[in-house]
């Protein structure tokens, strides 16, 4: 947790100076991993402080969500231009100008918060929390457990949930189910990475390789969904009667159609991708590494 906190601190100046979008990305990954740890490892740390900092990290995620979504979209400008017919290529210029203005506003919101007294208090309080001596909360129900036992329990429980939800999603391939499954997969990957040093590295590498394939598929689907929504939101803001935006509205319609088609292709790939993740070999490896010998499980 202290390492992740250090990653956050090191990326703050890069965010405020707007050096590169990767500073925002790395900061957000560290906050998500931290929140996941605080949420998943129940009964290890003081509950009142855990609840407080979980809320703080959730707020940081909400604050930076729009900025990251806009960064991902803006990086696609050349790709989108290439996708359009020649007659509509310059129609995306007003769209991306609009997005750049929106991004400037979101960046300013993030800057102001990172320089606020509220954020300063959070940094100090969380730093003190991480520096408290080990064993300070021996009354917490899981604080005296062997770490490997807790790791196995939490990882295997999360894996079983993903198998259940993924099999359901395979049958229906519902968009909401895919979004929920993407979040569950992130939580599982974070748990495995948190405790990877407790298990054989080559076997952990195999698990993570299979997991990344599934996450890439679900992540692509999520990005395409967000970009379609953003384009439709922009089209609602552009004045239909204004001749300056005629091409832009046509370009948006064309792009949404192409992105929806791509979404369908990614969705179709999900069934096969999840089949690989839930294969017998992968299930056996999870059982070997994480299942307690006395635990009755049907997976």
C-alpha positions in Angstrom: 0.0 0.0 0.0 2.8 2.3 0.8 4.4 1.6 -2.6 1.1 2.4 -4.4 0.8 5.6 -2.4 4.4 6.6 -3.5 3.4 5.9 -7.2 0.4 8.3 -6.7 2.6 11.0 -5.2 5.2 10.8 -8.0 2.6 11.3 -10.7 0.9 14.4 -9.3 3.4 16.9 -10.7 3.1 15.3 -14.2 -0.7 15.5 -14.0 -0.7 19.2 -12.9 1.9 20.1 -15.6 0.0 18.1 -18.2 3.2 16.4 -19.4 1.6 13.2 -20.7 -1.7 11.4 -20.3 0.2 8.4 -18.9 0.6 10.3 -15.6 -3.1 10.3 -15.1 -3.3 6.7 -16.1 -0.6 5.6 -13.6 -2.1 7.6 -10.9 -5.5 6.1 -11.4 -4.2 2.5 -11.5 -2.5 3.1 -8.2 -5.7 4.5 -6.7 -7.8 1.6 -8.0 -5.4 -1.1 -6.7 -5.4 0.6 -3.3 -9.1 0.8 -3.1 -9.3 -2.9 -4.2 -6.9 -3.9 -1.5 -8.8 -2.0 1.2 -12.1 -3.5 0.0 -11.0 -7.1 -0.5 -8.8 -7.7 2.6 -11.5 -7.3 5.2 -10.8 -7.6 8.9 -7.1 -7.0 8.6 -6.9 -3.2 9.1 -9.1 -1.0 11.4 -12.6 -0.8 9.9 -13.3 2.8 10.7 -10.1 4.0 8.9 -10.5 1.5 6.1 -14.0 2.8 5.4 -12.8 6.4 5.5 -10.0 5.8 3.0 -12.1 3.6 0.7 -14.4 6.6 0.3 -11.5 9.0 -0.3 -10.1 6.7 -3.0 -13.5 6.3 -4.6 -13.8 10.1 -4.8 -10.4 10.3 -6.5 -11.6 7.8 -9.1 -14.8 9.7 -9.8 -12.8 12.9 -10.1 -10.4 11.6 -12.6 -12.8 9.4 -14.6 -13.8 12.1 -17.1 -10.2 13.2 -17.7 -9.0 9.7 -18.5 -12.0 8.9 -20.8 -11.3 12.1 -22.7 -7.6 11.2 -23.0 -8.5 7.8 -24.4 -10.8 9.4 -26.9 -8.4 12.1 -28.0 -5.7 9.5 -28.7 -8.0 8.0 -31.3 -8.3 11.2 -33.4 -6.0 9.9 -36.3 -7.7 6.5 -36.2 -11.2 8.0 -36.5 -10.1 10.3 -39.3 -8.8 7.3 -41.1 -12.1 5.4 -40.6 -14.2 8.2 -42.3 -14.7 8.6 -46.0 -12.7 11.4 -47.6 -15.7 13.7 -47.8 -16.2 13.6 -44.0 -12.6 13.6 -42.7 -12.5 17.3 -41.9 -15.9 16.9 -40.2 -14.2 15.6 -37.0 -12.2 18.8 -36.5 -15.0 20.6 -34.5 -15.6 17.4 -32.6 -12.0 17.1 -31.3 -11.8 20.8 -30.7 -14.8 20.4 -28.5 -13.2 17.5 -26.7 -10.0 19.4 -26.1 -11.9 22.2 -24.5 -13.8 19.8 -22.4 -10.5 18.1 -21.4 -9.0 21.5 -20.3 -12.0 22.0 -18.0 -11.6 18.5 -16.5 -7.9 18.9 -16.0 -8.4 22.2 -14.2 -10.9 20.5 -11.8 -8.3 17.8 -11.1 -5.5 20.4 -10.6 -7.6 22.4 -8.2 -8.4 19.4 -6.1 -4.8 18.2 -6.0 -3.8 21.6 -4.6 -6.7 21.8 -2.2 -6.6 21.7 1.7 -8.9 18.6 1.5 -6.3 16.7 -0.6 -3.5 17.8 1.6 -5.3 16.4 4.7 -6.0 13.2 2.9 -2.3 12.8 2.0 -1.2 13.4 5.6 -3.8 11.2 7.2 -3.3 8.3 4.8 0.5 8.6 5.2 0.2 8.4 8.9 -2.1 5.4 8.7 0.4 3.5 6.5 3.2 4.3 9.0 1.4 2.9 12.0 3.3 -0.1 13.5 2.5 -3.6 12.5 0.2 -5.4 14.9 -1.5 -2.2 16.1 -4.9 -3.7 15.4 -4.6 -7.2 16.7 -8.3 -7.2 17.5 -9.2 -7.2 13.8 -10.5 -10.8 13.0 -8.0 -11.4 10.2 -5.0 -9.5 11.5 -3.3 -12.6 13.0 -4.0 -15.0 10.1 -1.2 -16.2 7.9 -1.2 -14.0 4.8 -1.0 -16.9 2.4 -4.2 -18.4 3.9 -6.1 -15.1 3.5 -4.7 -14.6 0.0 -5.8 -18.1 -1.2 -9.3 -17.6 0.3 -9.9 -14.2 -1.3 -8.4 -15.1 -4.7 -10.3 -18.3 -5.1 -13.6 -16.8 -3.9 -13.2 -14.0 -6.5 -12.3 -16.5 -9.2 -15.4 -18.7 -8.5 -17.6 -15.6 -8.8 -16.1 -14.7 -12.2 -16.6 -18.2 -13.4 -20.3 -18.0 -12.4 -20.9 -14.5 -13.8 -18.9 -15.2 -17.0 -20.8 -18.4 -17.8 -24.0 -16.4 -17.4 -22.7 -13.6 -19.6 -21.7 -16.2 -22.2 -25.3 -17.3 -22.6 -26.8 -13.8 -22.8 -23.8 -11.6 -23.8 -25.6 -8.7 -22.1 -23.7 -5.3 -22.1 -24.3 -4.7 -18.4 -23.1 -8.2 -17.5 -19.9 -7.6 -19.5 -19.3 -4.2 -17.7 -19.7 -5.9 -14.3 -17.5 -8.8 -15.3 -14.8 -6.4 -16.3 -14.7 -4.8 -12.8 -14.7 -8.3 -11.2 -11.7 -9.3 -13.4 -9.8 -6.2 -12.3 -10.3 -7.1 -8.7 -9.1 -10.6 -9.2 -6.0 -9.5 -11.1 -5.1 -7.0 -8.4 -5.4 -9.7 -5.7 -3.2 -12.1 -7.7 -0.6 -9.3 -8.2 -0.7 -8.2 -4.6 0.3 -11.7 -3.4 2.2 -13.0 -6.4 5.4 -13.4 -4.4 3.8 -16.1 -2.3 3.3 -18.5 -5.2 5.5 -20.0 -8.0 6.2 -17.1 -10.4 5.9 -19.2 -13.6 2.4 -20.4 -12.6 1.3 -16.9 -11.7 2.6 -15.7 -15.0 0.5 -18.2 -16.8 -2.6 -17.2 -14.9 -2.0 -13.5 -15.5 -1.4 -14.1 -19.2 -4.8 -15.8 -19.6 -6.5 -13.1 -17.5 -5.0 -10.3 -19.7 -6.6 -11.8 -22.7 -10.0 -11.6 -21.1 -9.4 -8.1 -19.7 -8.3 -6.8 -23.1 -11.5 -8.1 -24.6 -13.7 -6.6 -21.9 -11.7 -3.4 -21.9 -12.0 -2.9 -25.6 -15.8 -3.4 -25.3 -16.0 -0.8 -22.5 -13.9 1.8 -24.4 -16.0 1.4 -27.5 -19.2 1.8 -25.4 -17.9 5.0 -23.8 -16.8 6.5 -27.1 -20.2 5.9 -28.7 -21.8 7.6 -25.8 -19.4 10.5 -25.9 -20.0 11.0 -29.7 -23.8 10.9 -29.2 -23.5 13.5 -26.3 -21.5 15.8 -28.6 -24.0 15.5 -31.4 -26.7 16.6 -28.9 -24.6 19.7 -28.1 -23.9 20.7 -31.7 -26.6 22.9 -33.3 -28.2 20.9 -36.1 -29.2 24.1 -38.0 -25.7 25.5 -38.0 -24.0 24.8 -41.4 -20.6 24.6 -39.6 -21.6 21.4 -38.0 -23.4 19.6 -40.9 -20.3 17.5 -41.7 -19.6 17.0 -38.0 -23.0 15.5 -37.4 -22.7 13.3 -40.5 -19.2 12.2 -39.3 -20.5 11.4 -35.9 -23.3 9.2 -37.4 -20.8 7.4 -39.5 -18.3 6.9 -36.6 -21.0 5.6 -34.3 -22.1 3.1 -36.9 -18.6 1.9 -37.4 -17.9 1.7 -33.6 -21.1 -0.2 -33.0 -20.1 -2.7 -35.6 -16.7 -3.1 -33.9 -18.4 -3.5 -30.6 -20.4 -6.4 -32.0 -17.3 -8.0 -33.2 -15.6 -7.6 -29.8 -18.7 -9.0 -28.1 -18.7 -12.0 -30.4 -15.1 -12.7 -29.4 -16.0 -12.7 -25.7 -17.5 -16.2 -25.8 -14.3 -17.8 -27.1 -12.1 -15.6 -24.9 -14.0 -16.6 -21.8 -13.9 -20.2 -22.8 -10.1 -20.0 -22.7 -10.2 -18.4 -19.3 -12.5 -21.0 -17.9 -10.8 -24.0 -19.5 -10.2 -27.1 -17.5 -6.4 -26.5 -17.4 -6.9 -23.0 -16.0 -9.4 -24.2 -13.5 -7.1 -26.9 -12.3 -4.3 -24.4 -11.9 -6.4 -22.1 -9.8 -7.4 -25.0 -7.6 -3.8 -26.1 -7.2 -2.6 -22.7 -6.1 -5.5 -21.3 -4.2 -8.2 -23.8 -3.1 -8.0 -24.9 0.5 -7.9 -28.7 0.8 -11.0 -28.7 3.1 -13.0 -26.3 1.0 -15.9 -27.8 -1.0 -16.2 -26.1 -4.3 -17.9 -26.8 -7.6 -16.2 -24.7 -10.3 
